[in-house]
Amino acid sequence: MTGPRSVNWYTIYDAQTDEIVACGTADMIVQQMGYASKHSFFSAIAHKYIYHIEKVSRASWEKMKRKG
């Protein structure tokens, strides 16, 4: 296996309501939320949202991708 052994899985919450706004990898969230780039996504979550980051093993991530 090449590359990192884990993937960051983000859960993004609305800071005012605590509702989940988006979840997934950074690439997935950029698409879900309509950001132009990962840079703009990371800038926004630092200032507008509450977020949680989990490390998911690459093997688990590959398995999830195949299922859905």
Secondary structure, 3 states (H helix, E strand, C coil): CCCCCEEEEEEEEECCCCCEEEEECHHHHHHHHCCCCHHHHHHHHHHHEEEEEEEEEHHHHHHHHHHC
